[in-house]
Amino acid sequence: MREGPAAPGPQAPPAIDTTVSHVARIWNYWLGGKDNYEVDREVGDRITAILPDVPRLARASRALLGRAVRYLVTEAGVRQFLDVGTGLPTVENTHEIAQRLAPESRIVYVDHDPLVLAHARALLTSTPEGATEYLHADLRDPGTILAGAAETLDLTRPVALLLMGIMEFVTDDEEAYGIVRRLTDALPSGSHLVLYDGTNVIHGERSDRIVEVWNASGNAPLVLRSPERIAAFFDGLELVEPGVVPCNRWRPDPAPGGGPGKAAEEDVDAFCGVGRKP
């Protein structure tokens, strides 16, 4: 849950409002970061009071990012990343993981939050061989995203499109699927889509109650989708094993001692997948 709607266009980013909670700062709070305000912590605490598992979901989705980027670099050979709805930089960001494995990797981050913009300018550095850029743009304006990304990425070569916990803020299914199609259609064969979003199949009514609290908090409204509706984002793509699964179940890291990976005992209420464009 890191993205919400904003008016696209070339205008300067709005001033940071510390009196209203914001998605990126609440997410930062759940991840143990310090780039948040009292109003963000209040909303975050109200949600965790309903479902204490939410911070674990945040950590599981962050760990998924690391595993997916490592897979894309080491197994799929991807060297370009378009991370839309990146949120506040923390640790183990996309460019850090990718460039550690392949220093020539090129990354474009996209978000519309002014606080994200301020931090990105200061923190999102790059290796000399690669590139790391930040684009202030809206998820609902894929044309602007693609045009801006093309200044850093070669869109004739494979690109990994990362949509991590943001499509739930596009509450209309037709619009949400259309945005993803517009972005993936512009990418060449061998590109990948990495996407996760929240569901209510694990915690049921408590997850639904969180949505009610969230949507009443002044943040961009969100919707939970079933795993089947999340899987529909990958229509036309080749799903990488194990398919669409809870975030903690997607290729978990090997257990200590080199044994097979073991996911967390209880699945998190967010499903993910990685798909390759034929």
Backbone bond lengths (Angstrom), bond angles and torsions (degrees), N, CA, C in turn:
res aa  C-N    CA-C-N  psi(-1)  N-CA   C-N-CA  omega(-1)  CA-C   N-CA-C  phi
1 M - - - 1.455 - - 1.527 108.91 -
2 R 1.337 114.93 85.83 1.439 117.05 -173.04 1.517 113.21 -133.40
3 E 1.282 119.45 1.64 1.451 120.60 -171.61 1.512 109.52 -136.61
4 G 1.311 116.99 150.06 1.444 122.18 175.30 1.509 109.30 -150.94
5 P 1.313 118.78 172.63 1.442 120.37 -174.17 1.513 112.18 -75.75
6 A 1.325 115.32 149.87 1.453 122.13 173.81 1.509 106.67 -154.45
7 A 1.312 116.54 153.62 1.448 119.75 -178.42 1.510 110.38 -70.12
8 P 1.352 118.98 124.31 1.449 120.94 179.03 1.512 111.05 -72.68
9 G 1.324 116.20 165.59 1.448 119.83 174.98 1.500 111.62 135.28
10 P 1.335 118.03 173.93 1.447 122.35 -173.44 1.514 114.39 -84.36
11 Q 1.326 118.67 2.16 1.446 120.04 -175.81 1.524 111.66 -63.84
12 A 1.334 116.32 156.51 1.457 121.02 179.89 1.516 109.38 -65.10
13 P 1.350 117.35 147.94 1.456 120.31 178.54 1.522 110.91 -60.56
14 P 1.325 118.45 144.14 1.454 120.67 179.72 1.521 110.84 -69.38
15 A 1.328 115.31 162.07 1.455 120.49 177.81 1.527 109.67 -65.76
16 I 1.321 115.42 152.53 1.455 120.96 179.75 1.526 109.12 -74.99
17 D 1.330 116.78 124.68 1.462 122.76 179.90 1.525 108.49 -100.39
18 T 1.329 115.96 110.89 1.469 120.22 -177.95 1.520 112.34 -91.15
19 T 1.333 117.09 5.01 1.466 119.88 179.29 1.524 111.85 -96.63
20 V 1.322 117.82 -10.39 1.464 122.81 -179.05 1.522 107.94 -121.81
21 S 1.320 116.48 134.45 1.463 120.14 179.79 1.517 110.29 -64.55
22 H 1.318 115.23 154.27 1.466 119.50 -178.80 1.515 110.12 -141.37
23 V 1.322 113.36 143.40 1.448 121.93 -173.25 1.531 113.14 -53.97
24 A 1.328 118.02 -48.88 1.463 120.32 -175.65 1.521 111.32 -64.62
25 R 1.340 116.22 -36.45 1.463 119.32 -177.93 1.527 110.92 -75.45
26 I 1.329 118.02 -36.51 1.469 120.45 175.90 1.519 109.83 -63.66
27 W 1.321 115.87 -43.63 1.459 120.42 178.19 1.529 109.86 -60.38
28 N 1.326 116.63 -42.54 1.461 121.37 177.87 1.521 110.81 -60.06
29 Y 1.322 116.81 -40.15 1.471 121.64 178.32 1.518 110.86 -62.39
30 W 1.335 117.36 -45.67 1.465 120.65 -179.80 1.529 111.73 -64.06
31 L 1.327 116.81 -28.64 1.457 120.35 179.12 1.524 112.57 -85.22
32 G 1.335 116.72 2.33 1.458 120.16 179.01 1.506 114.52 86.20
33 G 1.331 117.37 14.38 1.456 121.08 179.89 1.515 112.46 -79.96
34 K 1.322 115.23 175.56 1.472 121.71 -177.69 1.522 113.00 -114.51
35 D 1.315 117.50 0.78 1.456 120.83 -176.70 1.527 110.35 -92.98
36 N 1.321 115.37 64.59 1.455 121.49 -179.72 1.520 108.76 -151.96
37 Y 1.333 115.14 168.14 1.456 121.17 -176.48 1.528 109.88 -121.78
38 E 1.317 115.38 172.10 1.459 120.47 -176.81 1.525 111.51 -56.71
39 V 1.328 116.65 -40.52 1.459 119.48 -178.86 1.531 110.98 -63.46
40 D 1.326 116.88 -33.95 1.465 120.51 177.71 1.527 110.86 -70.06
41 R 1.325 115.39 -40.97 1.468 119.19 179.91 1.525 110.90 -67.32
42 E 1.329 117.29 -34.12 1.460 120.14 178.63 1.524 110.83 -63.01
43 V 1.324 117.12 -47.63 1.460 120.20 179.30 1.523 110.11 -66.40
44 G 1.333 116.90 -41.86 1.462 120.08 178.38 1.514 111.94 -60.05
45 D 1.332 116.79 -40.45 1.464 120.19 179.91 1.521 111.87 -70.58
46 R 1.326 117.69 -35.20 1.468 120.32 177.42 1.527 109.78 -62.16
47 I 1.313 115.80 -38.76 1.462 119.63 -178.89 1.522 110.82 -72.34
48 T 1.315 118.05 -43.43 1.465 119.48 -179.59 1.524 111.62 -70.03
49 A 1.335 117.54 -22.71 1.461 119.42 174.26 1.528 110.69 -65.94
50 I 1.331 116.63 -31.75 1.465 121.08 177.07 1.524 110.25 -78.01
51 L 1.319 115.74 -42.59 1.464 120.62 -176.55 1.525 108.81 -141.45
52 P 1.320 117.58 94.25 1.467 120.60 -178.34 1.521 113.96 -59.83
53 D 1.320 117.92 -12.82 1.447 122.30 -177.04 1.531 112.74 -74.99
54 V 1.333 118.14 -10.93 1.461 120.16 -173.71 1.531 112.97 -59.10
55 P 1.338 120.61 -46.05 1.471 118.20 177.48 1.533 112.81 -59.18
56 R 1.328 117.69 -33.47 1.462 119.86 177.16 1.527 109.86 -67.14
57 L 1.326 116.61 -37.41 1.455 119.80 175.27 1.523 110.05 -61.15
58 A 1.340 116.79 -42.61 1.462 120.24 178.92 1.518 110.44 -60.51
59 R 1.320 117.16 -44.33 1.461 120.35 179.93 1.525 111.18 -67.33
60 A 1.335 116.69 -38.74 1.464 120.16 -179.93 1.521 111.28 -64.98
61 S 1.323 116.81 -39.27 1.463 119.57 179.62 1.522 110.72 -70.16
62 R 1.334 116.69 -34.25 1.466 119.50 177.03 1.526 110.08 -67.65
63 A 1.323 116.64 -40.47 1.466 120.06 177.48 1.527 110.64 -64.92
64 L 1.335 116.51 -35.81 1.462 120.22 176.49 1.521 110.64 -59.12
65 L 1.321 117.50 -42.70 1.458 121.10 178.58 1.529 110.09 -54.01
66 G 1.327 115.95 -47.53 1.452 119.24 -179.46 1.516 112.80 -61.61
67 R 1.330 116.57 -44.97 1.471 119.50 -178.86 1.525 111.05 -66.16
68 A 1.329 116.64 -40.43 1.463 119.96 -178.60 1.527 110.89 -66.45
69 V 1.322 117.63 -43.86 1.465 119.83 179.95 1.524 110.11 -64.70
70 R 1.322 117.46 -41.08 1.465 119.52 178.14 1.527 110.78 -61.94
71 Y 1.340 116.92 -42.49 1.461 120.09 176.97 1.528 110.59 -59.97
72 L 1.323 116.50 -46.70 1.457 120.62 -176.04 1.523 111.75 -62.34
73 V 1.326 116.79 -39.16 1.459 120.08 -178.76 1.524 111.13 -76.28
74 T 1.330 116.95 -49.57 1.462 119.90 -169.59 1.526 113.75 -84.55
75 E 1.335 117.79 -30.58 1.460 120.09 -177.51 1.523 113.39 -107.63
76 A 1.332 116.80 -37.10 1.463 119.39 -177.98 1.524 112.50 -93.66
77 G 1.321 117.71 -12.47 1.462 120.93 176.84 1.515 114.88 73.62
78 V 1.326 118.26 20.90 1.460 121.97 -178.97 1.524 109.56 -77.72
79 R 1.320 116.06 140.34 1.462 121.38 179.00 1.527 112.16 -128.12
80 Q 1.333 116.80 6.63 1.467 120.60 179.77 1.523 109.00 -132.65
81 F 1.341 115.60 136.54 1.451 121.05 -174.76 1.527 109.78 -135.00
82 L 1.337 114.90 133.82 1.457 122.59 174.17 1.516 107.31 -119.12
83 D 1.325 116.11 102.52 1.469 123.34 -172.71 1.528 107.86 -103.27
84 V 1.328 115.85 101.03 1.469 121.41 -174.29 1.523 109.84 -97.66
85 G 1.328 116.35 123.44 1.454 121.14 -176.55 1.509 110.47 83.71
86 T 1.318 116.26 44.31 1.462 121.39 -171.57 1.516 113.88 -64.44
87 G 1.331 118.50 -29.63 1.457 120.12 -176.60 1.514 111.46 76.27
88 L 1.321 115.96 -170.49 1.463 120.79 -177.81 1.524 110.93 -73.92
89 P 1.325 117.84 134.06 1.465 119.82 176.55 1.530 111.04 -60.06
90 T 1.317 116.37 134.61 1.462 120.32 176.12 1.526 107.59 -124.57
91 V 1.314 117.55 -112.76 1.460 121.83 173.44 1.520 108.01 -125.20
92 E 1.319 115.84 156.99 1.455 121.70 -178.85 1.526 110.80 54.74
93 N 1.322 115.26 52.30 1.452 121.05 174.09 1.535 109.63 -73.95
94 T 1.318 115.28 167.12 1.459 120.45 -175.75 1.522 112.09 -53.86
95 H 1.325 117.44 -47.51 1.471 119.29 -176.09 1.525 111.63 -67.75
96 E 1.336 117.75 -33.31 1.462 120.24 179.85 1.524 110.90 -65.21
97 I 1.336 115.75 -43.80 1.465 119.97 -179.62 1.517 110.47 -68.35
98 A 1.328 116.61 -49.23 1.464 120.58 -175.81 1.523 111.30 -64.50
99 Q 1.328 117.59 -45.44 1.461 119.44 -175.39 1.527 112.56 -76.25
100 R 1.321 117.05 -21.83 1.458 118.77 173.01 1.531 110.27 -66.47
101 L 1.325 115.90 -36.21 1.463 121.19 -179.56 1.523 112.02 -86.22
102 A 1.321 116.75 -35.65 1.469 122.28 -179.48 1.523 107.32 -143.11
103 P 1.331 117.99 94.33 1.472 120.92 -173.26 1.513 114.58 -57.00
104 E 1.328 118.04 -21.66 1.463 120.58 -178.82 1.529 112.89 -81.31
105 S 1.313 118.05 0.61 1.469 121.43 -177.77 1.524 110.83 -61.20
106 R 1.330 114.68 146.26 1.470 122.20 -179.20 1.526 107.47 -120.99
107 I 1.326 115.85 131.46 1.468 121.56 -173.78 1.519 109.45 -131.12
108 V 1.320 115.94 133.56 1.462 122.33 170.84 1.520 108.11 -118.94
109 Y 1.314 116.24 120.79 1.463 122.63 174.38 1.520 108.92 -94.95
110 V 1.330 116.10 143.15 1.464 121.57 179.23 1.518 108.87 -131.12
111 D 1.317 116.23 128.64 1.465 121.74 172.92 1.518 107.19 -158.48
112 H 1.328 116.55 166.36 1.464 119.40 179.72 1.524 112.50 -118.21
113 D 1.328 117.60 2.59 1.457 121.04 -175.45 1.525 110.48 -82.23
114 P 1.344 119.67 129.66 1.471 120.71 -178.37 1.514 113.22 -64.25
115 L 1.341 117.81 -31.42 1.456 120.05 177.35 1.523 110.27 -68.27
116 V 1.333 116.86 -39.88 1.456 120.75 175.39 1.525 110.07 -60.71
117 L 1.328 116.80 -42.74 1.459 121.47 179.57 1.525 110.91 -58.55
118 A 1.311 116.97 -46.01 1.463 120.50 -178.56 1.521 111.45 -62.08
119 H 1.326 116.22 -44.19 1.464 119.55 -179.43 1.524 111.42 -71.88
120 A 1.313 116.90 -38.08 1.460 120.15 -178.14 1.520 110.92 -61.45
121 R 1.314 116.83 -42.17 1.461 120.00 -178.86 1.528 111.61 -60.84
122 A 1.317 116.28 -31.83 1.461 120.22 -176.33 1.520 113.41 -89.80
123 L 1.327 117.13 -31.02 1.458 120.15 -166.72 1.518 115.44 -111.33
124 L 1.317 118.47 -24.46 1.458 119.92 -173.45 1.526 110.12 -87.05
125 T 1.326 115.23 80.12 1.450 121.44 -179.83 1.524 110.11 -91.42
126 S 1.324 116.66 177.51 1.457 120.33 -175.02 1.519 110.45 -139.31
127 T 1.328 114.85 159.43 1.455 120.40 168.45 1.530 108.50 -70.04
128 P 1.340 117.66 156.53 1.471 119.46 177.39 1.527 112.62 -61.13
129 E 1.345 116.87 -32.02 1.462 120.12 -176.47 1.526 112.90 -77.42
130 G 1.325 116.88 -25.87 1.454 121.13 -175.17 1.520 112.31 -108.61
131 A 1.335 115.09 -155.40 1.468 120.94 179.14 1.516 108.56 -153.37
132 T 1.329 115.39 144.35 1.460 122.11 173.08 1.523 107.57 -136.36
133 E 1.318 116.26 118.86 1.461 120.98 -178.69 1.524 109.73 -128.22
134 Y 1.334 115.48 157.71 1.462 121.70 178.16 1.516 108.79 -122.22
135 L 1.318 116.09 133.12 1.459 122.51 179.89 1.524 109.12 -118.32
136 H 1.317 116.18 121.79 1.462 120.88 177.34 1.532 107.32 -86.22
137 A 1.327 116.64 100.73 1.459 121.03 -174.97 1.515 109.36 -155.25
138 D 1.326 115.42 167.66 1.458 123.15 -174.40 1.523 111.03 -103.58
139 L 1.313 115.75 139.33 1.454 122.09 176.71 1.522 111.58 -53.54
140 R 1.341 117.26 -36.30 1.459 121.18 -175.64 1.525 112.97 -79.56
141 D 1.317 117.19 4.96 1.459 121.37 178.52 1.533 109.22 -123.09
142 P 1.341 117.28 68.67 1.466 119.59 -175.83 1.517 113.68 -60.32
143 G 1.331 118.33 -28.48 1.461 120.40 178.40 1.518 111.90 -61.55
144 T 1.337 116.17 -45.08 1.460 120.42 177.92 1.522 110.86 -65.31
145 I 1.339 116.97 -40.16 1.462 120.80 178.42 1.523 110.86 -60.44
146 L 1.314 116.76 -47.44 1.462 120.26 -177.45 1.524 111.36 -66.89
147 A 1.328 116.95 -40.46 1.464 119.79 179.54 1.528 110.52 -64.69
148 G 1.332 116.48 -42.92 1.458 119.50 179.05 1.511 112.23 -67.76
149 A 1.342 117.03 -40.15 1.464 120.71 -179.75 1.518 111.19 -64.10
150 A 1.331 116.61 -33.87 1.467 120.80 -176.97 1.516 112.38 -65.74
151 E 1.323 118.04 -15.44 1.462 120.21 176.81 1.527 111.66 -74.01
152 T 1.341 116.54 -19.55 1.467 120.90 -179.43 1.526 112.10 -117.28
153 L 1.327 116.50 -36.33 1.460 121.44 -177.07 1.525 110.43 -100.90
154 D 1.324 115.79 150.37 1.457 122.11 172.94 1.520 107.22 -92.90
155 L 1.319 116.05 103.61 1.459 120.02 -174.65 1.525 113.04 -77.88
156 T 1.324 117.30 7.10 1.458 119.97 170.52 1.529 111.07 -94.24
157 R 1.334 117.11 -3.80 1.457 122.95 178.32 1.524 108.56 -117.55
158 P 1.353 118.43 156.59 1.467 120.36 -174.27 1.524 113.67 -54.82
159 V 1.323 113.84 140.17 1.464 123.04 179.34 1.524 107.60 -130.57
160 A 1.324 116.69 139.90 1.466 120.69 171.19 1.519 107.99 -95.22
161 L 1.318 115.86 119.07 1.461 122.62 177.33 1.523 108.16 -95.13
162 L 1.333 117.25 118.25 1.458 122.42 -178.53 1.525 108.99 -106.54
163 L 1.330 116.32 120.03 1.465 123.53 176.86 1.524 106.83 -125.25
164 M 1.309 115.12 81.91 1.455 121.90 -168.41 1.532 111.30 -98.82
165 G 1.333 115.55 96.91 1.451 120.53 175.82 1.507 114.19 72.62
166 I 1.323 117.91 30.03 1.462 119.42 -177.39 1.525 114.09 -118.67
167 M 1.335 118.08 -24.28 1.458 118.19 -176.78 1.522 111.96 -68.72
168 E 1.344 117.77 -18.51 1.460 120.09 177.05 1.521 112.20 -66.25
169 F 1.338 116.88 -14.86 1.459 120.06 177.27 1.523 112.45 -87.38
170 V 1.310 116.71 -4.79 1.469 121.13 169.33 1.521 105.06 -102.31
171 T 1.321 116.06 96.35 1.463 120.54 -165.26 1.526 113.77 -76.83
172 D 1.324 117.65 -19.38 1.463 121.00 178.04 1.524 109.28 -88.14
173 D 1.332 117.36 122.42 1.459 121.22 -176.78 1.525 112.56 -58.42
174 E 1.315 117.03 -46.07 1.463 119.94 -176.82 1.521 110.69 -60.84
175 E 1.333 116.43 -42.60 1.465 119.72 178.38 1.529 110.67 -65.82
176 A 1.328 116.51 -43.72 1.468 120.41 -177.94 1.524 110.90 -62.07
177 Y 1.335 117.27 -48.67 1.461 119.78 179.51 1.529 110.83 -63.45
178 G 1.323 116.15 -35.59 1.462 119.83 179.43 1.516 112.37 -64.58
179 I 1.326 117.48 -39.73 1.468 121.11 177.85 1.522 110.46 -62.02
180 V 1.332 116.46 -46.75 1.460 119.71 -178.62 1.526 110.78 -65.18
181 R 1.325 117.50 -40.31 1.467 120.04 177.88 1.525 110.91 -62.66
182 R 1.334 115.96 -42.00 1.480 119.40 -179.16 1.517 110.54 -61.60
183 L 1.313 117.38 -40.29 1.460 120.41 -179.42 1.528 111.61 -72.26
184 T 1.329 116.72 -46.21 1.467 118.84 -177.35 1.534 111.99 -71.37
185 D 1.336 117.48 -32.11 1.461 119.81 178.22 1.525 111.79 -61.82
186 A 1.326 116.16 -28.43 1.469 120.48 -177.64 1.524 112.54 -82.06
187 L 1.334 117.88 -6.23 1.460 121.68 -176.80 1.534 110.44 -102.07
188 P 1.316 118.15 149.74 1.464 120.90 -175.59 1.517 113.03 -80.84
189 S 1.322 115.37 171.47 1.462 121.91 174.25 1.522 109.81 -55.75
190 G 1.336 115.64 141.38 1.456 121.12 -177.38 1.517 113.49 93.13
191 S 1.331 116.39 -8.25 1.461 119.82 174.76 1.523 109.82 -73.92
192 H 1.312 116.70 162.18 1.461 122.00 -177.91 1.527 110.44 -130.74
193 L 1.309 115.09 149.89 1.465 123.16 170.35 1.517 108.21 -113.20
194 V 1.330 115.99 127.34 1.465 122.47 172.46 1.525 106.74 -116.52
195 L 1.328 116.71 123.61 1.467 119.96 -174.02 1.523 109.82 -146.89
196 Y 1.330 115.60 138.84 1.470 119.80 167.72 1.515 107.98 -140.03
197 D 1.318 115.97 156.00 1.463 122.31 174.78 1.522 109.55 -154.95
198 G 1.323 115.13 164.63 1.447 121.41 -177.51 1.514 113.14 -75.04
199 T 1.338 115.08 151.27 1.456 122.43 176.79 1.533 107.99 -132.61
200 N 1.325 115.55 -179.15 1.472 119.96 173.49 1.527 110.77 -128.95
201 V 1.339 116.23 26.90 1.460 119.11 -175.67 1.527 112.44 -86.27
202 I 1.316 117.47 -15.41 1.459 120.75 -179.56 1.523 110.59 -95.23
203 H 1.320 117.32 -48.13 1.462 121.17 -173.95 1.530 113.71 -111.08
204 G 1.314 117.34 1.51 1.459 121.61 170.73 1.515 114.93 53.55
205 E 1.334 115.96 -119.48 1.464 121.45 -173.00 1.518 112.77 -61.74
206 R 1.325 117.84 -31.32 1.462 118.92 179.10 1.535 110.96 -67.11
207 S 1.306 117.39 -38.53 1.462 120.15 175.25 1.531 110.30 -64.75
208 D 1.324 116.81 -40.19 1.469 119.90 177.55 1.530 110.82 -63.58
209 R 1.322 117.01 -38.07 1.467 120.80 179.06 1.527 110.86 -65.88
210 I 1.319 117.42 -36.58 1.462 120.82 176.56 1.526 110.54 -59.77
211 V 1.317 116.37 -42.31 1.459 120.26 178.85 1.530 110.07 -60.54
212 E 1.333 117.47 -41.51 1.458 120.73 178.81 1.529 110.81 -60.97
213 V 1.339 116.28 -45.53 1.464 119.99 179.53 1.517 110.31 -64.15
214 W 1.315 116.25 -44.49 1.460 120.94 -179.39 1.526 111.19 -60.37
215 N 1.320 116.06 -49.01 1.461 120.16 -175.41 1.521 112.31 -68.90
216 A 1.340 117.28 -19.44 1.460 120.69 176.90 1.531 112.49 -91.42
217 S 1.341 117.06 -2.00 1.467 120.28 -172.55 1.513 113.57 -88.78
218 G 1.322 117.88 -5.86 1.457 120.76 -177.37 1.516 112.93 97.66
219 N 1.328 117.32 -7.11 1.456 120.26 175.67 1.523 110.68 -77.76
220 A 1.320 115.79 166.57 1.458 120.01 174.85 1.524 109.07 -57.16
221 P 1.337 118.67 130.24 1.465 120.68 -178.58 1.523 111.38 -63.95
222 L 1.327 114.31 151.95 1.458 119.77 179.05 1.515 110.23 -131.91
223 V 1.323 115.01 166.11 1.452 121.95 177.97 1.525 107.98 -135.34
224 L 1.315 116.01 143.29 1.459 120.54 173.66 1.516 108.80 -92.39
225 R 1.331 116.27 140.12 1.467 121.13 178.82 1.522 109.68 -117.09
226 S 1.302 116.24 150.89 1.452 121.23 176.47 1.528 109.10 -70.70
227 P 1.328 117.94 160.61 1.466 119.47 174.83 1.525 112.66 -55.32
228 E 1.336 117.37 -34.42 1.464 119.99 178.81 1.526 111.26 -66.13
229 R 1.329 116.37 -39.68 1.468 119.11 178.66 1.525 110.86 -71.34
230 I 1.322 117.87 -32.63 1.467 120.44 174.91 1.525 109.65 -67.54
231 A 1.329 116.50 -40.33 1.462 120.26 178.81 1.528 111.57 -60.39
232 A 1.334 117.39 -29.02 1.459 120.61 -178.44 1.528 112.31 -64.62
233 F 1.341 117.74 -21.53 1.462 119.80 175.84 1.530 111.31 -63.46
234 F 1.328 116.55 -21.60 1.463 120.96 -176.34 1.522 112.81 -97.83
235 D 1.326 117.64 9.57 1.463 120.12 178.20 1.529 109.70 -55.55
236 G 1.328 115.90 131.63 1.456 121.40 -179.29 1.511 114.39 88.26
237 L 1.331 117.12 -6.47 1.460 122.01 178.68 1.526 109.76 -108.13
238 E 1.323 115.69 161.10 1.460 121.62 177.14 1.526 108.23 -94.72
239 L 1.328 116.49 110.43 1.460 119.91 -178.38 1.523 110.35 -68.47
240 V 1.326 114.73 132.88 1.461 121.58 174.96 1.526 107.95 -80.93
241 E 1.309 117.34 138.91 1.466 120.84 177.21 1.525 110.18 -58.55
242 P 1.338 118.05 139.45 1.464 129.38 12.57 1.526 114.65 -96.08
243 G 1.323 119.28 24.27 1.458 121.00 178.95 1.517 112.57 86.14
244 V 1.327 115.94 -149.45 1.462 121.87 -179.87 1.524 108.57 -91.84
245 V 1.317 115.80 113.17 1.470 122.31 -172.64 1.528 109.00 -143.14
246 P 1.357 118.31 166.95 1.464 119.28 172.47 1.531 110.59 -54.80
247 C 1.324 116.85 146.93 1.463 121.03 -174.00 1.525 112.62 -53.85
248 N 1.316 116.97 -37.83 1.463 119.33 -178.03 1.521 112.76 -73.34
249 R 1.348 117.26 -10.40 1.469 121.26 -178.10 1.528 112.64 -98.16
250 W 1.337 117.68 -4.64 1.461 118.62 -178.05 1.532 109.05 -84.42
251 R 1.335 115.10 102.82 1.460 123.04 176.00 1.528 112.70 45.42
252 P 1.335 117.32 60.34 1.470 119.27 -179.11 1.516 111.38 -59.78
253 D 1.323 115.85 150.42 1.464 121.43 -178.75 1.524 110.61 -61.40
254 P 1.326 117.33 150.71 1.461 119.89 177.84 1.525 111.88 -57.17
255 A 1.312 115.37 146.12 1.460 120.32 177.38 1.521 109.41 -69.39
256 P 1.343 118.38 158.68 1.460 120.49 176.10 1.522 110.88 -53.69
257 G 1.313 115.57 136.74 1.460 119.98 -178.35 1.515 113.46 92.88
258 G 1.356 116.08 -1.11 1.455 119.34 174.94 1.502 115.27 89.25
259 G 1.336 118.00 9.20 1.461 120.36 178.28 1.514 111.17 -73.76
260 P 1.322 117.37 177.35 1.467 120.56 179.55 1.514 111.35 -62.71
261 G 1.334 115.58 149.53 1.454 120.23 -179.31 1.511 112.04 -62.23
262 K 1.317 115.99 146.94 1.453 121.21 179.28 1.517 109.21 -127.99
263 A 1.312 116.83 120.03 1.456 120.42 178.44 1.523 109.81 -73.50
264 A 1.320 115.12 165.05 1.456 119.96 176.34 1.520 109.85 -56.95
265 E 1.317 116.83 152.15 1.459 120.58 -173.85 1.522 111.83 -60.30
266 E 1.322 117.57 -40.88 1.463 120.46 179.48 1.514 109.17 -111.06
267 D 1.325 116.67 131.12 1.452 120.50 -179.82 1.528 110.91 -66.62
268 V 1.333 115.93 147.44 1.454 121.16 175.96 1.520 108.92 -86.81
269 D 1.320 115.66 154.98 1.465 121.07 -176.30 1.526 110.53 -85.88
270 A 1.320 115.44 56.93 1.459 122.89 174.75 1.522 107.15 -152.45
271 F 1.328 116.52 131.53 1.465 121.15 -178.25 1.521 109.56 -112.52
272 C 1.324 114.72 150.38 1.455 120.07 -173.45 1.529 110.11 -140.30
273 G 1.311 114.52 169.97 1.447 120.82 172.70 1.518 110.05 -164.06
274 V 1.329 114.81 164.10 1.461 122.89 173.21 1.520 106.54 -129.42
275 G 1.323 116.10 126.51 1.465 120.72 -179.23 1.511 111.17 -125.21
276 R 1.325 116.74 143.23 1.460 123.07 178.94 1.520 109.89 -105.41
277 K 1.323 116.44 135.51 1.460 120.19 177.57 1.526 108.95 -81.33
278 P 1.318 117.98 122.17 1.475 120.54 -178.49 1.544 112.16 -61.95
